[in-house]
Amino acid sequence: MRLSADSARAPLAVRVFRARWIAQLVSHTGTWMRTVGAHWLLVGHSATLLTPVRTASTLPVVL
């Protein structure tokens, strides 16, 4: 199947770009899983503590 040049998925037709995109997707998924696991371990299942801990860990990246 040929993708037109103006298609949003057109860059995925390039083999190197597609491989990098998939690798980044797997890497980010692992990072998200680690983050959730670390917060559960640190805070437990308390929703009132989870929000400030998540904010404190994300704030330096945003700033």
CHARMM internal coordinates of N, CA and C (Angstrom, degrees):
IC EDIT
DIST 1 N 1 CA 1.4618
DIST 1 CA 1 C 1.5232
ANGL 1 N 1 CA 1 C 109.20
DIST 1 C 2 N 1.2937
ANGL 1 CA 1 C 2 N 116.26
DIHE 1 N 1 CA 1 C 2 N 126.05
DIST 2 N 2 CA 1.4577
ANGL 1 C 2 N 2 CA 121.84
DIHE 1 CA 1 C 2 N 2 CA 179.62
DIST 2 CA 2 C 1.5124
ANGL 2 N 2 CA 2 C 109.76
DIHE 1 C 2 N 2 CA 2 C -90.50
DIST 2 C 3 N 1.3223
ANGL 2 CA 2 C 3 N 116.32
DIHE 2 N 2 CA 2 C 3 N 133.87
DIST 3 N 3 CA 1.4579
ANGL 2 C 3 N 3 CA 121.51
DIHE 2 CA 2 C 3 N 3 CA 175.55
DIST 3 CA 3 C 1.5157
ANGL 3 N 3 CA 3 C 108.88
DIHE 2 C 3 N 3 CA 3 C -98.12
DIST 3 C 4 N 1.3044
ANGL 3 CA 3 C 4 N 116.58
DIHE 3 N 3 CA 3 C 4 N 139.94
DIST 4 N 4 CA 1.4578
ANGL 3 C 4 N 4 CA 119.18
DIHE 3 CA 3 C 4 N 4 CA 177.85
DIST 4 CA 4 C 1.5278
ANGL 4 N 4 CA 4 C 109.02
DIHE 3 C 4 N 4 CA 4 C -73.66
DIST 4 C 5 N 1.3141
ANGL 4 CA 4 C 5 N 116.25
DIHE 4 N 4 CA 4 C 5 N 157.37
DIST 5 N 5 CA 1.4652
ANGL 4 C 5 N 5 CA 121.77
DIHE 4 CA 4 C 5 N 5 CA -176.01
DIST 5 CA 5 C 1.5261
ANGL 5 N 5 CA 5 C 112.20
DIHE 4 C 5 N 5 CA 5 C -63.61
DIST 5 C 6 N 1.3222
ANGL 5 CA 5 C 6 N 117.72
DIHE 5 N 5 CA 5 C 6 N -26.21
DIST 6 N 6 CA 1.4592
ANGL 5 C 6 N 6 CA 119.99
DIHE 5 CA 5 C 6 N 6 CA -178.49
DIST 6 CA 6 C 1.5348
ANGL 6 N 6 CA 6 C 112.51
DIHE 5 C 6 N 6 CA 6 C -94.33
DIST 6 C 7 N 1.3134
ANGL 6 CA 6 C 7 N 117.68
DIHE 6 N 6 CA 6 C 7 N 6.66
DIST 7 N 7 CA 1.4543
ANGL 6 C 7 N 7 CA 121.42
DIHE 6 CA 6 C 7 N 7 CA 178.13
DIST 7 CA 7 C 1.5255
ANGL 7 N 7 CA 7 C 110.05
DIHE 6 C 7 N 7 CA 7 C -73.45
DIST 7 C 8 N 1.3271
ANGL 7 CA 7 C 8 N 116.70
DIHE 7 N 7 CA 7 C 8 N 146.65
DIST 8 N 8 CA 1.4601
ANGL 7 C 8 N 8 CA 121.02
DIHE 7 CA 7 C 8 N 8 CA 178.80
DIST 8 CA 8 C 1.5223
ANGL 8 N 8 CA 8 C 111.12
DIHE 7 C 8 N 8 CA 8 C -67.45
DIST 8 C 9 N 1.3198
ANGL 8 CA 8 C 9 N 117.43
DIHE 8 N 8 CA 8 C 9 N -24.17
DIST 9 N 9 CA 1.4635
ANGL 8 C 9 N 9 CA 121.58
DIHE 8 CA 8 C 9 N 9 CA -179.82
DIST 9 CA 9 C 1.5234
ANGL 9 N 9 CA 9 C 113.00
DIHE 8 C 9 N 9 CA 9 C -95.01
DIST 9 C 10 N 1.2940
ANGL 9 CA 9 C 10 N 118.12
DIHE 9 N 9 CA 9 C 10 N 4.49
DIST 10 N 10 CA 1.4668
ANGL 9 C 10 N 10 CA 121.47
DIHE 9 CA 9 C 10 N 10 CA -177.98
DIST 10 CA 10 C 1.5291
ANGL 10 N 10 CA 10 C 112.97
DIHE 9 C 10 N 10 CA 10 C -58.83
DIST 10 C 11 N 1.3341
ANGL 10 CA 10 C 11 N 120.73
DIHE 10 N 10 CA 10 C 11 N -40.20
DIST 11 N 11 CA 1.4709
ANGL 10 C 11 N 11 CA 119.30
DIHE 10 CA 10 C 11 N 11 CA 178.69
DIST 11 CA 11 C 1.5270
ANGL 11 N 11 CA 11 C 113.27
DIHE 10 C 11 N 11 CA 11 C -60.82
DIST 11 C 12 N 1.3296
ANGL 11 CA 11 C 12 N 117.98
DIHE 11 N 11 CA 11 C 12 N -25.87
DIST 12 N 12 CA 1.4593
ANGL 11 C 12 N 12 CA 120.63
DIHE 11 CA 11 C 12 N 12 CA 179.41
DIST 12 CA 12 C 1.5236
ANGL 12 N 12 CA 12 C 112.69
DIHE 11 C 12 N 12 CA 12 C -69.59
DIST 12 C 13 N 1.3096
ANGL 12 CA 12 C 13 N 117.42
DIHE 12 N 12 CA 12 C 13 N -10.97
DIST 13 N 13 CA 1.4583
ANGL 12 C 13 N 13 CA 120.84
DIHE 12 CA 12 C 13 N 13 CA 176.93
DIST 13 CA 13 C 1.5331
ANGL 13 N 13 CA 13 C 111.19
DIHE 12 C 13 N 13 CA 13 C -75.23
DIST 13 C 14 N 1.3412
ANGL 13 CA 13 C 14 N 116.30
DIHE 13 N 13 CA 13 C 14 N -18.51
DIST 14 N 14 CA 1.4677
ANGL 13 C 14 N 14 CA 121.10
DIHE 13 CA 13 C 14 N 14 CA 177.52
DIST 14 CA 14 C 1.5234
ANGL 14 N 14 CA 14 C 107.84
DIHE 13 C 14 N 14 CA 14 C -83.71
DIST 14 C 15 N 1.3191
ANGL 14 CA 14 C 15 N 116.93
DIHE 14 N 14 CA 14 C 15 N 122.21
DIST 15 N 15 CA 1.4600
ANGL 14 C 15 N 15 CA 122.60
DIHE 14 CA 14 C 15 N 15 CA -171.88
DIST 15 CA 15 C 1.5271
ANGL 15 N 15 CA 15 C 112.84
DIHE 14 C 15 N 15 CA 15 C -58.97
DIST 15 C 16 N 1.3311
ANGL 15 CA 15 C 16 N 117.88
DIHE 15 N 15 CA 15 C 16 N -45.13
DIST 16 N 16 CA 1.4650
ANGL 15 C 16 N 16 CA 121.54
DIHE 15 CA 15 C 16 N 16 CA -177.65
DIST 16 CA 16 C 1.5278
ANGL 16 N 16 CA 16 C 110.20
DIHE 15 C 16 N 16 CA 16 C -66.45
DIST 16 C 17 N 1.3171
ANGL 16 CA 16 C 17 N 116.80
DIHE 16 N 16 CA 16 C 17 N -43.36
DIST 17 N 17 CA 1.4666
ANGL 16 C 17 N 17 CA 120.33
DIHE 16 CA 16 C 17 N 17 CA 178.99
DIST 17 CA 17 C 1.5187
ANGL 17 N 17 CA 17 C 110.53
DIHE 16 C 17 N 17 CA 17 C -62.70
DIST 17 C 18 N 1.3256
ANGL 17 CA 17 C 18 N 117.07
DIHE 17 N 17 CA 17 C 18 N -43.56
DIST 18 N 18 CA 1.4668
ANGL 17 C 18 N 18 CA 121.52
DIHE 17 CA 17 C 18 N 18 CA -179.20
DIST 18 CA 18 C 1.5352
ANGL 18 N 18 CA 18 C 110.73
DIHE 17 C 18 N 18 CA 18 C -62.20
DIST 18 C 19 N 1.3301
ANGL 18 CA 18 C 19 N 116.94
DIHE 18 N 18 CA 18 C 19 N -42.86
DIST 19 N 19 CA 1.4666
ANGL 18 C 19 N 19 CA 120.89
DIHE 18 CA 18 C 19 N 19 CA 179.43
DIST 19 CA 19 C 1.5247
ANGL 19 N 19 CA 19 C 110.64
DIHE 18 C 19 N 19 CA 19 C -63.76
DIST 19 C 20 N 1.3211
ANGL 19 CA 19 C 20 N 117.16
DIHE 19 N 19 CA 19 C 20 N -43.12
DIST 20 N 20 CA 1.4657
ANGL 19 C 20 N 20 CA 120.71
DIHE 19 CA 19 C 20 N 20 CA 178.63
DIST 20 CA 20 C 1.5238
ANGL 20 N 20 CA 20 C 110.85
DIHE 19 C 20 N 20 CA 20 C -65.76
DIST 20 C 21 N 1.3178
ANGL 20 CA 20 C 21 N 117.54
DIHE 20 N 20 CA 20 C 21 N -40.27
DIST 21 N 21 CA 1.4622
ANGL 20 C 21 N 21 CA 121.57
DIHE 20 CA 20 C 21 N 21 CA -179.58
DIST 21 CA 21 C 1.5285
ANGL 21 N 21 CA 21 C 110.68
DIHE 20 C 21 N 21 CA 21 C -62.91
DIST 21 C 22 N 1.3190
ANGL 21 CA 21 C 22 N 116.87
DIHE 21 N 21 CA 21 C 22 N -44.00
DIST 22 N 22 CA 1.4643
ANGL 21 C 22 N 22 CA 120.94
DIHE 21 CA 21 C 22 N 22 CA 179.07
DIST 22 CA 22 C 1.5267
ANGL 22 N 22 CA 22 C 110.28
DIHE 21 C 22 N 22 CA 22 C -65.73
DIST 22 C 23 N 1.3283
ANGL 22 CA 22 C 23 N 117.39
DIHE 22 N 22 CA 22 C 23 N -41.45
DIST 23 N 23 CA 1.4679
ANGL 22 C 23 N 23 CA 120.85
DIHE 22 CA 22 C 23 N 23 CA 178.84
DIST 23 CA 23 C 1.5244
ANGL 23 N 23 CA 23 C 110.97
DIHE 22 C 23 N 23 CA 23 C -62.40
DIST 23 C 24 N 1.3252
ANGL 23 CA 23 C 24 N 116.97
DIHE 23 N 23 CA 23 C 24 N -41.33
DIST 24 N 24 CA 1.4649
ANGL 23 C 24 N 24 CA 120.58
DIHE 23 CA 23 C 24 N 24 CA 177.82
DIST 24 CA 24 C 1.5265
ANGL 24 N 24 CA 24 C 111.40
DIHE 23 C 24 N 24 CA 24 C -65.18
DIST 24 C 25 N 1.3254
ANGL 24 CA 24 C 25 N 116.97
DIHE 24 N 24 CA 24 C 25 N -39.43
DIST 25 N 25 CA 1.4555
ANGL 24 C 25 N 25 CA 121.04
DIHE 24 CA 24 C 25 N 25 CA 178.76
DIST 25 CA 25 C 1.5271
ANGL 25 N 25 CA 25 C 110.75
DIHE 24 C 25 N 25 CA 25 C -61.51
DIST 25 C 26 N 1.3253
ANGL 25 CA 25 C 26 N 116.68
DIHE 25 N 25 CA 25 C 26 N -45.35
DIST 26 N 26 CA 1.4689
ANGL 25 C 26 N 26 CA 121.12
DIHE 25 CA 25 C 26 N 26 CA 178.60
DIST 26 CA 26 C 1.5263
ANGL 26 N 26 CA 26 C 110.29
DIHE 25 C 26 N 26 CA 26 C -64.55
DIST 26 C 27 N 1.3187
ANGL 26 CA 26 C 27 N 117.04
DIHE 26 N 26 CA 26 C 27 N -42.39
DIST 27 N 27 CA 1.4568
ANGL 26 C 27 N 27 CA 121.29
DIHE 26 CA 26 C 27 N 27 CA -179.44
DIST 27 CA 27 C 1.5258
ANGL 27 N 27 CA 27 C 111.44
DIHE 26 C 27 N 27 CA 27 C -63.35
DIST 27 C 28 N 1.3208
ANGL 27 CA 27 C 28 N 117.18
DIHE 27 N 27 CA 27 C 28 N -46.39
DIST 28 N 28 CA 1.4629
ANGL 27 C 28 N 28 CA 120.44
DIHE 27 CA 27 C 28 N 28 CA 179.74
DIST 28 CA 28 C 1.5244
ANGL 28 N 28 CA 28 C 111.66
DIHE 27 C 28 N 28 CA 28 C -65.45
DIST 28 C 29 N 1.3113
ANGL 28 CA 28 C 29 N 117.38
DIHE 28 N 28 CA 28 C 29 N -37.49
DIST 29 N 29 CA 1.4599
ANGL 28 C 29 N 29 CA 120.24
DIHE 28 CA 28 C 29 N 29 CA 177.57
DIST 29 CA 29 C 1.5226
ANGL 29 N 29 CA 29 C 110.25
DIHE 28 C 29 N 29 CA 29 C -61.75
DIST 29 C 30 N 1.3206
ANGL 29 CA 29 C 30 N 117.52
DIHE 29 N 29 CA 29 C 30 N -42.32
DIST 30 N 30 CA 1.4571
ANGL 29 C 30 N 30 CA 121.47
DIHE 29 CA 29 C 30 N 30 CA 176.52
DIST 30 CA 30 C 1.5192
ANGL 30 N 30 CA 30 C 112.15
DIHE 29 C 30 N 30 CA 30 C -63.25
DIST 30 C 31 N 1.3181
ANGL 30 CA 30 C 31 N 116.53
DIHE 30 N 30 CA 30 C 31 N -40.28
DIST 31 N 31 CA 1.4654
ANGL 30 C 31 N 31 CA 120.58
DIHE 30 CA 30 C 31 N 31 CA 178.22
DIST 31 CA 31 C 1.5208
ANGL 31 N 31 CA 31 C 110.79
DIHE 30 C 31 N 31 CA 31 C -64.38
DIST 31 C 32 N 1.3237
ANGL 31 CA 31 C 32 N 117.29
DIHE 31 N 31 CA 31 C 32 N -42.61
DIST 32 N 32 CA 1.4669
ANGL 31 C 32 N 32 CA 120.33
DIHE 31 CA 31 C 32 N 32 CA 178.98
DIST 32 CA 32 C 1.5304
ANGL 32 N 32 CA 32 C 110.65
DIHE 31 C 32 N 32 CA 32 C -63.81
DIST 32 C 33 N 1.3242
ANGL 32 CA 32 C 33 N 116.78
DIHE 32 N 32 CA 32 C 33 N -40.44
DIST 33 N 33 CA 1.4679
ANGL 32 C 33 N 33 CA 120.34
DIHE 32 CA 32 C 33 N 33 CA 178.85
DIST 33 CA 33 C 1.5301
ANGL 33 N 33 CA 33 C 110.75
DIHE 32 C 33 N 33 CA 33 C -64.84
DIST 33 C 34 N 1.3241
ANGL 33 CA 33 C 34 N 117.24
DIHE 33 N 33 CA 33 C 34 N -41.30
DIST 34 N 34 CA 1.4598
ANGL 33 C 34 N 34 CA 121.02
DIHE 33 CA 33 C 34 N 34 CA 178.25
DIST 34 CA 34 C 1.5270
ANGL 34 N 34 CA 34 C 110.85
DIHE 33 C 34 N 34 CA 34 C -63.87
DIST 34 C 35 N 1.3190
ANGL 34 CA 34 C 35 N 116.59
DIHE 34 N 34 CA 34 C 35 N -42.02
DIST 35 N 35 CA 1.4600
ANGL 34 C 35 N 35 CA 121.06
DIHE 34 CA 34 C 35 N 35 CA -179.29
DIST 35 CA 35 C 1.5226
ANGL 35 N 35 CA 35 C 111.01
DIHE 34 C 35 N 35 CA 35 C -63.15
DIST 35 C 36 N 1.3159
ANGL 35 CA 35 C 36 N 117.03
DIHE 35 N 35 CA 35 C 36 N -46.88
DIST 36 N 36 CA 1.4659
ANGL 35 C 36 N 36 CA 120.40
DIHE 35 CA 35 C 36 N 36 CA 179.15
DIST 36 CA 36 C 1.5183
ANGL 36 N 36 CA 36 C 110.62
DIHE 35 C 36 N 36 CA 36 C -63.04
DIST 36 C 37 N 1.3312
ANGL 36 CA 36 C 37 N 117.84
DIHE 36 N 36 CA 36 C 37 N -43.54
DIST 37 N 37 CA 1.4542
ANGL 36 C 37 N 37 CA 121.30
DIHE 36 CA 36 C 37 N 37 CA 178.97
DIST 37 CA 37 C 1.5171
ANGL 37 N 37 CA 37 C 112.33
DIHE 36 C 37 N 37 CA 37 C -63.21
DIST 37 C 38 N 1.3243
ANGL 37 CA 37 C 38 N 117.22
DIHE 37 N 37 CA 37 C 38 N -41.30
DIST 38 N 38 CA 1.4656
ANGL 37 C 38 N 38 CA 120.90
DIHE 37 CA 37 C 38 N 38 CA 178.91
DIST 38 CA 38 C 1.5177
ANGL 38 N 38 CA 38 C 111.20
DIHE 37 C 38 N 38 CA 38 C -64.69
DIST 38 C 39 N 1.3072
ANGL 38 CA 38 C 39 N 116.86
DIHE 38 N 38 CA 38 C 39 N -40.55
DIST 39 N 39 CA 1.4672
ANGL 38 C 39 N 39 CA 119.21
DIHE 38 CA 38 C 39 N 39 CA 179.97
DIST 39 CA 39 C 1.5199
ANGL 39 N 39 CA 39 C 111.41
DIHE 38 C 39 N 39 CA 39 C -69.57
DIST 39 C 40 N 1.3099
ANGL 39 CA 39 C 40 N 117.17
DIHE 39 N 39 CA 39 C 40 N -39.01
DIST 40 N 40 CA 1.4609
ANGL 39 C 40 N 40 CA 119.33
DIHE 39 CA 39 C 40 N 40 CA 176.20
DIST 40 CA 40 C 1.5206
ANGL 40 N 40 CA 40 C 110.64
DIHE 39 C 40 N 40 CA 40 C -62.24
DIST 40 C 41 N 1.3343
ANGL 40 CA 40 C 41 N 116.54
DIHE 40 N 40 CA 40 C 41 N -41.37
DIST 41 N 41 CA 1.4463
ANGL 40 C 41 N 41 CA 120.89
DIHE 40 CA 40 C 41 N 41 CA -179.89
DIST 41 CA 41 C 1.5249
ANGL 41 N 41 CA 41 C 110.97
DIHE 40 C 41 N 41 CA 41 C -66.91
DIST 41 C 42 N 1.3179
ANGL 41 CA 41 C 42 N 116.84
DIHE 41 N 41 CA 41 C 42 N -39.80
DIST 42 N 42 CA 1.4624
ANGL 41 C 42 N 42 CA 121.83
DIHE 41 CA 41 C 42 N 42 CA -177.61
DIST 42 CA 42 C 1.5209
ANGL 42 N 42 CA 42 C 112.17
DIHE 41 C 42 N 42 CA 42 C -73.26
DIST 42 C 43 N 1.2984
ANGL 42 CA 42 C 43 N 117.13
DIHE 42 N 42 CA 42 C 43 N -43.73
DIST 43 N 43 CA 1.4606
ANGL 42 C 43 N 43 CA 121.97
DIHE 42 CA 42 C 43 N 43 CA -170.55
DIST 43 CA 43 C 1.5215
ANGL 43 N 43 CA 43 C 112.24
DIHE 42 C 43 N 43 CA 43 C -102.97
DIST 43 C 44 N 1.3038
ANGL 43 CA 43 C 44 N 117.51
DIHE 43 N 43 CA 43 C 44 N -26.79
DIST 44 N 44 CA 1.4618
ANGL 43 C 44 N 44 CA 119.66
DIHE 43 CA 43 C 44 N 44 CA -171.02
DIST 44 CA 44 C 1.5120
ANGL 44 N 44 CA 44 C 108.42
DIHE 43 C 44 N 44 CA 44 C 86.63
DIST 44 C 45 N 1.2990
ANGL 44 CA 44 C 45 N 116.53
DIHE 44 N 44 CA 44 C 45 N -149.37
DIST 45 N 45 CA 1.4629
ANGL 44 C 45 N 45 CA 120.20
DIHE 44 CA 44 C 45 N 45 CA -177.69
DIST 45 CA 45 C 1.5197
ANGL 45 N 45 CA 45 C 112.30
DIHE 44 C 45 N 45 CA 45 C -104.03
DIST 45 C 46 N 1.3139
ANGL 45 CA 45 C 46 N 117.74
DIHE 45 N 45 CA 45 C 46 N 25.36
DIST 46 N 46 CA 1.4626
ANGL 45 C 46 N 46 CA 121.90
DIHE 45 CA 45 C 46 N 46 CA -179.62
DIST 46 CA 46 C 1.5277
ANGL 46 N 46 CA 46 C 109.73
DIHE 45 C 46 N 46 CA 46 C -85.52
DIST 46 C 47 N 1.3128
ANGL 46 CA 46 C 47 N 115.95
DIHE 46 N 46 CA 46 C 47 N 114.60
DIST 47 N 47 CA 1.4647
ANGL 46 C 47 N 47 CA 120.55
DIHE 46 CA 46 C 47 N 47 CA -179.22
DIST 47 CA 47 C 1.5246
ANGL 47 N 47 CA 47 C 111.55
DIHE 46 C 47 N 47 CA 47 C -69.52
DIST 47 C 48 N 1.3293
ANGL 47 CA 47 C 48 N 117.23
DIHE 47 N 47 CA 47 C 48 N -29.21
DIST 48 N 48 CA 1.4690
ANGL 47 C 48 N 48 CA 119.53
DIHE 47 CA 47 C 48 N 48 CA -178.55
DIST 48 CA 48 C 1.5279
ANGL 48 N 48 CA 48 C 111.77
DIHE 47 C 48 N 48 CA 48 C -71.47
DIST 48 C 49 N 1.3234
ANGL 48 CA 48 C 49 N 117.93
DIHE 48 N 48 CA 48 C 49 N -28.00
DIST 49 N 49 CA 1.4591
ANGL 48 C 49 N 49 CA 120.42
DIHE 48 CA 48 C 49 N 49 CA 177.62
DIST 49 CA 49 C 1.5186
ANGL 49 N 49 CA 49 C 112.49
DIHE 48 C 49 N 49 CA 49 C -91.25
DIST 49 C 50 N 1.3008
ANGL 49 CA 49 C 50 N 117.43
DIHE 49 N 49 CA 49 C 50 N -24.24
DIST 50 N 50 CA 1.4563
ANGL 49 C 50 N 50 CA 120.74
DIHE 49 CA 49 C 50 N 50 CA -176.28
DIST 50 CA 50 C 1.5282
ANGL 50 N 50 CA 50 C 111.97
DIHE 49 C 50 N 50 CA 50 C -65.94
DIST 50 C 51 N 1.3219
ANGL 50 CA 50 C 51 N 117.20
DIHE 50 N 50 CA 50 C 51 N -38.24
DIST 51 N 51 CA 1.4614
ANGL 50 C 51 N 51 CA 120.91
DIHE 50 CA 50 C 51 N 51 CA -178.23
DIST 51 CA 51 C 1.5246
ANGL 51 N 51 CA 51 C 112.49
DIHE 50 C 51 N 51 CA 51 C -64.32
DIST 51 C 52 N 1.3450
ANGL 51 CA 51 C 52 N 120.41
DIHE 51 N 51 CA 51 C 52 N -49.61
DIST 52 N 52 CA 1.4726
ANGL 51 C 52 N 52 CA 118.72
DIHE 51 CA 51 C 52 N 52 CA 178.49
DIST 52 CA 52 C 1.5334
ANGL 52 N 52 CA 52 C 113.20
DIHE 51 C 52 N 52 CA 52 C -64.71
DIST 52 C 53 N 1.3265
ANGL 52 CA 52 C 53 N 117.10
DIHE 52 N 52 CA 52 C 53 N -34.98
DIST 53 N 53 CA 1.4596
ANGL 52 C 53 N 53 CA 119.39
DIHE 52 CA 52 C 53 N 53 CA 179.24
DIST 53 CA 53 C 1.5239
ANGL 53 N 53 CA 53 C 109.85
DIHE 52 C 53 N 53 CA 53 C -66.80
DIST 53 C 54 N 1.3069
ANGL 53 CA 53 C 54 N 117.11
DIHE 53 N 53 CA 53 C 54 N -43.14
DIST 54 N 54 CA 1.4731
ANGL 53 C 54 N 54 CA 121.01
DIHE 53 CA 53 C 54 N 54 CA 178.94
DIST 54 CA 54 C 1.5250
ANGL 54 N 54 CA 54 C 110.38
DIHE 53 C 54 N 54 CA 54 C -64.49
DIST 54 C 55 N 1.3318
ANGL 54 CA 54 C 55 N 117.29
DIHE 54 N 54 CA 54 C 55 N -41.00
DIST 55 N 55 CA 1.4539
ANGL 54 C 55 N 55 CA 120.99
DIHE 54 CA 54 C 55 N 55 CA 178.35
DIST 55 CA 55 C 1.5177
ANGL 55 N 55 CA 55 C 110.65
DIHE 54 C 55 N 55 CA 55 C -63.94
DIST 55 C 56 N 1.3319
ANGL 55 CA 55 C 56 N 117.41
DIHE 55 N 55 CA 55 C 56 N -43.36
DIST 56 N 56 CA 1.4611
ANGL 55 C 56 N 56 CA 121.10
DIHE 55 CA 55 C 56 N 56 CA -179.99
DIST 56 CA 56 C 1.5203
ANGL 56 N 56 CA 56 C 112.05
DIHE 55 C 56 N 56 CA 56 C -63.95
DIST 56 C 57 N 1.3084
ANGL 56 CA 56 C 57 N 118.13
DIHE 56 N 56 CA 56 C 57 N -34.03
DIST 57 N 57 CA 1.4524
ANGL 56 C 57 N 57 CA 119.95
DIHE 56 CA 56 C 57 N 57 CA 179.56
DIST 57 CA 57 C 1.5203
ANGL 57 N 57 CA 57 C 112.63
DIHE 56 C 57 N 57 CA 57 C -79.58
DIST 57 C 58 N 1.3133
ANGL 57 CA 57 C 58 N 118.08
DIHE 57 N 57 CA 57 C 58 N -24.25
DIST 58 N 58 CA 1.4598
ANGL 57 C 58 N 58 CA 121.53
DIHE 57 CA 57 C 58 N 58 CA -178.91
DIST 58 CA 58 C 1.5255
ANGL 58 N 58 CA 58 C 111.94
DIHE 57 C 58 N 58 CA 58 C -91.66
DIST 58 C 59 N 1.3013
ANGL 58 CA 58 C 59 N 117.85
DIHE 58 N 58 CA 58 C 59 N -28.33
DIST 59 N 59 CA 1.4716
ANGL 58 C 59 N 59 CA 122.13
DIHE 58 CA 58 C 59 N 59 CA -174.76
DIST 59 CA 59 C 1.5249
ANGL 59 N 59 CA 59 C 113.73
DIHE 58 C 59 N 59 CA 59 C -55.78
DIST 59 C 60 N 1.3369
ANGL 59 CA 59 C 60 N 120.75
DIHE 59 N 59 CA 59 C 60 N -45.37
DIST 60 N 60 CA 1.4754
ANGL 59 C 60 N 60 CA 118.58
DIHE 59 CA 59 C 60 N 60 CA 179.27
DIST 60 CA 60 C 1.5274
ANGL 60 N 60 CA 60 C 113.59
DIHE 59 C 60 N 60 CA 60 C -60.24
DIST 60 C 61 N 1.3224
ANGL 60 CA 60 C 61 N 116.63
DIHE 60 N 60 CA 60 C 61 N -34.33
DIST 61 N 61 CA 1.4628
ANGL 60 C 61 N 61 CA 119.70
DIHE 60 CA 60 C 61 N 61 CA 178.93
DIST 61 CA 61 C 1.5212
ANGL 61 N 61 CA 61 C 110.54
DIHE 60 C 61 N 61 CA 61 C -68.01
DIST 61 C 62 N 1.3258
ANGL 61 CA 61 C 62 N 116.26
DIHE 61 N 61 CA 61 C 62 N -39.77
DIST 62 N 62 CA 1.4711
ANGL 61 C 62 N 62 CA 120.72
DIHE 61 CA 61 C 62 N 62 CA -179.35
DIST 62 CA 62 C 1.5302
ANGL 62 N 62 CA 62 C 110.95
DIHE 61 C 62 N 62 CA 62 C -68.62
DIST 62 C 63 N 1.3183
ANGL 62 CA 62 C 63 N 115.61
DIHE 62 N 62 CA 62 C 63 N -40.81
DIST 63 N 63 CA 1.4710
ANGL 62 C 63 N 63 CA 119.39
DIHE 62 CA 62 C 63 N 63 CA -179.28
DIST 63 CA 63 C 1.5050
ANGL 63 N 63 CA 63 C 111.23
DIHE 62 C 63 N 63 CA 63 C -73.91
END
COOR INIT
IC SEED 1 N 1 CA 1 C
IC BUILD
